């Protein structure tokens, strides 16, 4: 009964309505003040390593997988009926290395490019299975970017 009487008091009702708004506002304000420069993108430092994020298209049969970090995007695809892997970058790269992450991991293979630093090709030893993982390392302006992707995107569409 005391709770019902408390809800009849207008000060309690206003406090109950305002408190969630103040809590959410304070949460965003503290996050903004504490994060500071962490919210603004920073350029890659020479000699440092950064992860590449696997986009959702890699989980589905479609023929193309995209790895990304900031302005760097890698579009990975398997050329028709061969063990030739194509890597197309959004910016010129200094080097690309590819290795398999299956049950019997092979040493990384360096890719060759057509001279522009954008298009790269890797000749794989064999066509990888759908349950294998492919590991990619690229170098750009002294920084290394690494990522791992599912090979489900290489399988024919269901």
DOLUMLUM-628111 format. One record per atom (N, C-alpha, C): atom name; z, x, y. Coordinates in steps of 0.001 Angstrom, whole numbers. Each point is the difference from the previous one (the first is absolute). Example, Ala and Ser with C-alpha at 12.3 -4.5 7.8 and 13.67 -1.06 7.14 Angstrom:
DOLUMLUM-628111
> N;7800;13190;-5690;
> CA;0;-890;1190;
> C;0;900;1200;
> N;-720;-350;1050;
> CA;60;820;1190;
> C;730;-770;1090;
//
This chain:
DOLUMLUM-628111
> N;0;813;-1187;
> CA;0;-813;1187;
> C;0;866;1265;
> N;627;1163;-91;
> CA;69;863;1171;
> C;-1395;505;378;
> N;-873;179;-995;
> CA;-1358;473;272;
> C;-800;-1056;751;
> N;186;-1247;-353;
> CA;-722;-1078;676;
> C;467;-115;1444;
> N;1295;179;217;
> CA;521;-55;1370;
> C;-494;1176;820;
> N;-171;1164;-624;
> CA;-500;1179;719;
> C;-1455;-208;418;
> N;-792;-705;-829;
> CA;-1399;-234;328;
> C;-173;-1005;1133;
> N;1028;-723;347;
> CA;-75;-925;1119;
> C;175;717;1338;
> N;509;1204;-61;
> CA;190;804;1210;
> C;-1358;590;398;
> N;-462;-246;1220;
> CA;-1323;446;426;
> C;-104;1520;77;
> N;1108;699;274;
> CA;-34;1459;58;
> C;-304;598;-1376;
> N;549;-580;-1040;
> CA;-249;471;-1357;
> C;-1452;-264;-396;
> N;-513;-1157;349;
> CA;-1384;-346;-335;
> C;-964;948;716;
> N;209;264;1264;
> CA;-872;915;745;
> C;89;1412;-585;
> N;1194;437;-355;
> CA;167;1326;-604;
> C;-750;91;-1328;
> N;31;-1069;-797;
> CA;-708;-1;-1277;
> C;-1514;43;194;
> N;-504;-552;1071;
> CA;-1432;23;269;
> C;-468;1323;613;
> N;803;616;807;
> CA;-386;1212;721;
> C;198;1264;-843;
> N;990;16;-864;
> CA;342;1208;-765;
> C;-1174;543;-813;
> N;-756;-808;-763;
> CA;-1126;576;-749;
> C;-1063;618;910;
> N;-245;-607;1149;
> CA;-982;556;926;
> C;450;1347;546;
> N;1260;108;344;
> CA;526;1272;491;
> C;-16;1067;-1093;
> N;290;-375;-1231;
> CA;10;961;-1109;
> C;-1404;560;-252;
> N;-1000;-856;-28;
> CA;-1371;462;-228;
> C;-469;855;1169;
> N;279;-419;1212;
> CA;-370;797;1172;
> C;662;1368;-6;
> N;1266;62;-360;
> CA;711;1286;-55;
> C;-584;893;-1091;
> N;-372;-587;-1135;
> CA;-573;786;-1097;
> C;-1295;674;451;
> N;-894;-720;669;
> CA;-1241;587;487;
> C;264;1033;1102;
> N;924;-274;904;
> CA;291;930;1093;
> C;557;1319;-528;
> N;936;-63;-927;
> CA;575;1236;-560;
> C;-1069;770;-761;
> N;-839;-690;-752;
> CA;-1085;678;-708;
> C;-952;693;942;
> N;-310;-607;1117;
> CA;-896;594;982;
> C;638;1229;655;
> N;1261;-95;379;
> CA;674;1119;676;
> C;265;1162;-950;
> N;380;-294;-1228;
> CA;335;1065;-951;
> C;-1269;704;-473;
> N;-1075;-750;-258;
> CA;-1214;598;-546;
> C;-664;940;998;
> N;-37;-361;1249;
> CA;-586;858;1022;
> C;-1426;392;-314;
> N;-258;1307;-194;
> CA;-1340;510;-256;
> C;-489;-287;-1413;
> N;881;-425;-874;
> CA;-417;-272;-1373;
> C;-978;-1162;-65;
> N;-12;-869;990;
> CA;-915;-1136;-4;
> C;-1391;370;487;
> N;-125;1090;732;
> CA;-1310;408;497;
> C;-622;995;-978;
> N;-1284;-131;-299;
> CA;-650;918;-933;
> C;3;1425;543;
> N;254;948;-883;
> CA;4;1417;356;
> C;-1177;680;-693;
> N;-619;996;634;
> CA;-1087;714;-675;
> C;530;827;-1172;
> N;-856;225;-987;
> CA;385;782;-1173;
> C;204;1451;400;
> N;1089;586;-453;
> CA;304;1397;298;
> C;-675;897;-1032;
> N;-528;1128;449;
> CA;-647;948;-903;
> C;1014;523;-1009;
> N;-397;47;-1258;
> CA;871;496;-1050;
> C;890;-1059;-634;
> N;8;-1199;544;
> CA;839;-1077;-551;
> C;-819;-852;-970;
> N;710;-738;-853;
> CA;-638;-893;-969;
> C;366;-1441;312;
> N;-963;-891;-179;
> CA;201;-1413;305;
> C;-556;-851;-1135;
> N;653;-1121;-316;
> CA;-498;-850;-1087;
> C;-1140;-906;455;
> N;-884;-297;-938;
> CA;-1052;-987;200;
> C;421;-1268;-728;
> N;-163;-1136;631;
> CA;429;-1276;-571;
> C;-1183;-668;-686;
> N;229;-452;-1215;
> CA;-1022;-693;-777;
> C;-105;-1436;491;
> N;-1176;-420;429;
> CA;-205;-1377;445;
> C;-61;-936;-1194;
> N;155;-1274;243;
> CA;111;-968;-1086;
> C;-1277;-153;-815;
> N;-1157;335;530;
> CA;-1245;-126;-744;
> C;-86;897;-1216;
> N;845;1015;-80;
> CA;-15;924;-1132;
> C;535;-653;-1271;
> N;743;-1079;133;
> CA;600;-655;-1165;
> C;-947;-955;-684;
> N;-1164;-250;588;
> CA;-929;-988;-532;
> C;-1351;642;-269;
> N;-703;-525;-988;
> CA;-1343;491;-299;
> C;-911;-324;1180;
> N;-559;1016;598;
> CA;-851;-231;1162;
> C;-902;1179;290;
> N;305;1154;-588;
> CA;-837;1164;172;
> C;401;946;1109;
> N;883;-427;912;
> CA;394;851;1125;
> C;1513;-47;175;
> N;578;1160;261;
> CA;1432;102;295;
> C;143;744;1327;
> N;901;-452;846;
> CA;208;628;1310;
> C;1422;536;85;
> N;126;1273;359;
> CA;1273;645;299;
> C;24;246;1501;
> N;1147;-233;644;
> CA;35;117;1459;
> C;1320;561;500;
> N;-66;670;1147;
> CA;1157;443;764;
> C;-482;209;1429;
> N;403;-900;889;
> CA;-422;103;1399;
> C;-1502;-166;128;
> N;-670;957;657;
> CA;-1442;-98;183;
> C;-789;570;-1176;
> N;685;572;-987;
> CA;-661;557;-1176;
> C;-83;-1054;-1094;
> N;-1219;-337;-390;
> CA;-222;-932;-1105;
> C;-967;640;-982;
> N;350;-85;-1279;
> CA;-867;498;-1060;
> C;-485;-1182;-819;
> N;-1302;-117;-146;
> CA;-608;-1054;-807;
> C;-498;658;-1282;
> N;643;-314;-1116;
> CA;-292;634;-1285;
> C;-762;-985;-876;
> N;-1104;462;-597;
> CA;-776;-841;-917;
> C;-627;887;-1063;
> N;-354;-605;-1124;
> CA;-658;705;-1095;
> C;-1479;-341;66;
> N;-841;1032;36;
> CA;-1434;-246;48;
> C;-450;-614;-1328;
> N;-1008;-827;37;
> CA;-420;-823;-1136;
> C;-177;805;-1288;
> N;637;-477;-1046;
> CA;-104;500;-1384;
> C;76;1523;-107;
> N;902;601;707;
> CA;174;1447;-117;
> C;1459;338;228;
> N;306;1263;-176;
> CA;1348;472;269;
> C;20;715;1341;
> N;-806;-478;937;
> CA;-79;590;1329;
> C;754;-892;978;
> N;1076;518;549;
> CA;856;-749;913;
> C;-417;299;1435;
> N;-160;-1022;801;
> CA;-402;154;1392;
> C;1196;-285;906;
> N;241;890;955;
> CA;1077;-164;978;
> C;-634;41;1383;
> N;189;-1085;757;
> CA;-531;-70;1359;
> C;1185;-76;955;
> N;81;940;925;
> CA;1111;73;942;
> C;-408;-585;1344;
> N;983;-478;744;
> CA;-269;-540;1328;
> C;-114;1102;1049;
> N;534;1174;-299;
> CA;-60;1158;894;
> C;-382;1229;-828;
> N;-572;1038;611;
> CA;-361;1197;-766;
> C;1225;670;-624;
> N;-149;416;-1249;
> CA;1076;651;-742;
> C;-368;1448;-293;
> N;1038;822;-225;
> CA;-218;1397;-362;
> C;-128;184;-1504;
> N;634;-848;-787;
> CA;-51;122;-1454;
> C;541;-1237;-679;
> N;-472;-235;-1243;
> CA;448;-1126;-810;
> C;227;512;-1418;
> N;1151;-343;-594;
> CA;312;338;-1378;
> C;403;-1262;-735;
> N;-485;-145;-1218;
> CA;267;-1192;-797;
> C;520;431;-1366;
> N;1022;-685;-486;
> CA;543;253;-1322;
> C;382;-1299;-664;
> N;-39;-12;-1331;
> CA;361;-1226;-706;
> C;1481;22;-310;
> N;585;-1174;-98;
> CA;1425;-114;-284;
> C;248;-751;-1285;
> N;-904;119;-970;
> CA;152;-705;-1262;
> C;1000;694;-908;
> N;-100;-287;-1292;
> CA;926;589;-969;
> C;-246;1499;-156;
> N;-1218;451;243;
> CA;-335;1417;-74;
> C;-546;440;1350;
> N;887;293;967;
> CA;-489;322;1348;
> C;-828;1277;25;
> N;-1140;-86;658;
> CA;-886;1147;145;
> C;282;689;1331;
> N;-357;1280;114;
> CA;177;669;1290;
> C;-903;-621;1055;
> N;387;92;1268;
> CA;-803;-616;1063;
> C;-1393;612;100;
> N;-943;-828;409;
> CA;-1390;407;165;
> C;-324;-66;1487;
> N;-586;1063;527;
> CA;-400;1;1408;
> C;-1315;-749;146;
> N;-114;-761;1069;
> CA;-1200;-781;260;
> C;-968;794;857;
> N;-1270;-346;-83;
> CA;-1019;619;844;
> C;-528;-1062;959;
> N;-427;435;1164;
> CA;-470;-959;998;
> C;-1401;354;459;
> N;-584;-939;699;
> CA;-1371;160;467;
> C;-132;737;1318;
> N;1047;607;497;
> CA;-90;764;1239;
> C;647;-667;1191;
> N;216;-1306;-58;
> CA;574;-694;1147;
> C;1515;-138;-85;
> N;587;244;-1162;
> CA;1445;-125;-164;
> C;462;-1434;-202;
> N;-930;-945;9;
> CA;327;-1415;-162;
> C;-234;-453;-1437;
> N;-1136;379;-586;
> CA;-372;-426;-1353;
> C;316;1118;-998;
> N;760;-335;-1038;
> CA;414;957;-1016;
> C;-310;-568;-1372;
> N;-285;880;-955;
> CA;-240;-426;-1374;
> C;750;905;-954;
> N;572;-611;-1036;
> CA;747;723;-1019;
> C;-583;-373;-1351;
> N;-350;1000;-782;
> CA;-490;-245;-1348;
> C;1192;18;-949;
> N;350;-1169;-537;
> CA;1126;-113;-925;
> C;-428;418;-1396;
> N;943;478;-801;
> CA;-307;428;-1365;
> C;-427;-1173;-877;
> N;593;-1155;247;
> CA;-352;-1213;-742;
> C;349;-1203;866;
> N;-547;-1147;-365;
> CA;313;-1214;745;
> C;1446;-380;-287;
> N;842;-131;1018;
> CA;1420;-284;-229;
> C;229;-1426;-492;
> N;1115;-188;-694;
> CA;384;-1330;-494;
> C;681;-790;1114;
> N;86;-1317;-183;
> CA;576;-874;1031;
> C;1485;239;199;
> N;707;474;-1027;
> CA;1444;193;138;
> C;362;1391;521;
> N;-990;856;231;
> CA;266;1323;577;
> C;266;-119;1496;
> N;546;1051;565;
> CA;211;105;1445;
> C;-814;1190;497;
> N;-534;-119;1180;
> CA;-775;1075;605;
> C;773;529;1195;
> N;191;1301;46;
> CA;726;632;1099;
> C;-1005;706;903;
> N;155;-213;1300;
> CA;-929;553;983;
> C;792;760;1054;
> N;-488;1200;335;
> CA;567;788;1092;
> C;-1153;387;915;
> N;160;-247;1291;
> CA;-1019;391;975;
> C;647;865;1078;
> N;-807;863;570;
> CA;485;855;1080;
> C;-818;-273;1237;
> N;715;-137;1118;
> CA;-640;-263;1286;
> C;768;737;1090;
> N;-645;891;703;
> CA;591;744;1121;
> C;1341;640;-362;
> N;91;572;-1190;
> CA;1223;690;-406;
> C;1069;-895;-584;
> N;-191;-1297;1;
> CA;956;-944;-592;
> C;-548;-487;-1334;
> N;914;-267;-919;
> CA;-408;-528;-1304;
> C;468;-1437;-137;
> N;-868;-821;-572;
> CA;301;-1395;-263;
> C;-165;-215;-1501;
> N;970;-661;-616;
> CA;-39;-189;-1444;
> C;190;-1470;-338;
> N;-598;-420;-1100;
> CA;130;-1384;-431;
> C;-303;-142;-1471;
> N;422;-1123;-547;
> CA;-237;-305;-1400;
> C;-487;-1433;-82;
> N;-1000;-241;-835;
> CA;-572;-1344;-62;
> C;-194;-447;-1447;
> N;69;-1300;-165;
> CA;-303;-621;-1272;
> C;-1510;12;-178;
> N;-453;90;-1244;
> CA;-1431;15;-242;
> C;-522;-1355;-468;
> N;776;-1037;222;
> CA;-439;-1345;-377;
> C;-1266;-394;776;
> N;-174;514;1216;
> CA;-1157;-362;814;
> C;-1321;479;-619;
> N;41;945;-935;
> CA;-1211;497;-631;
> C;-532;-903;-1102;
> N;840;-905;-492;
> CA;-391;-861;-1112;
> C;-936;-1096;476;
> N;-888;-490;-884;
> CA;-882;-1092;404;
> C;804;-1258;308;
> N;-520;-823;901;
> CA;682;-1226;389;
> C;126;-939;-1199;
> N;1121;-706;-76;
> CA;242;-930;-1111;
> C;-785;-1271;158;
//
